[in-house]
Amino acid sequence: MMAARKRVKIIKRAERHGPQTVLSEKGRSAARNSGEMAKRDAATVVTGWVRELRRRKVEEATHGFESLFGKAPTSSL
């Protein structure tokens, strides 16, 4: 049978200096995450604008192409 294993407690670097340090590092992490989320939100908004602009350009080009060739008289050769 296997002998009972002793448990080893892993102490993170921040925990070595006390609970206040852990809280301050968590606060920095939260601030970093909120900044990253703000950047992600801004990128999402800009991506939406780009998609809308491309969609409009395609619609305008399609409309122009159809109006140019759709009304052309047919000639019999």
N, C-alpha and C positions, 0 to 999 in steps of 0.2 A: 504493500500500500504506500501511497504517497504521503509524505510528511506534510503537515499543515504549513502552508506558505505564509510567510510574514508579509504583511502589507507594507508597501512603501508609499509614503505620502509625497506627491510631487508638489513642490512649492515653486510657484511661478516667480519670476524675478521681481515683479511688482509687489507681490505679497510679502517678500522679504523685508520690505521697508515699512510695512504697516498698511492698515486698511485705507488710510487717507490717500496714499499713493495709488491704490487700486481704483478708488473713486475718481481721482483726477485723470488717470489714463482712460477710464471708461468715458469720461466727459469729452476728452480729446477725440476718442474714437467716434463718439456720437456726433461731434461737430464735423469731423471729417466725412462721416457718412451723409450728413445733411447737405454738406457742400457737394458731394458727389451726386446726391439725388437732385439738387438744384441744376447741376450741369446736365444730368440725364434728362430732366424735364425740359430744359432749354433746347437740347438737341432734338427732343421729340417734337417740340413746337416748330422748330426750323424745318425738320424733315416733313412735317405736315404742309408747311408753306410751299416747299419745293415740289411735293407731289401735286398740290393744287395748281401751281403754276404750270407744271408739265401737262396736267390734264387739260387745262385751258388752252395751251398751245396746240395740243393734239386736236381738240375740238375745232379751234379756229382753222387749223390747216386742213382738216377734213372738210369743214364747211366750204372753205375757199376752193379746194380741189373739186368738190361736187358741184359748186356753182359755176366753176370754170368749164368743166367737161359735161356736166349734166344738161346744160342748156345749149350745147353746141348743136347746130343743125346737122342732120344726117344727110349725107349726099349719096346718091346712087351712082356707082361707077360702072 
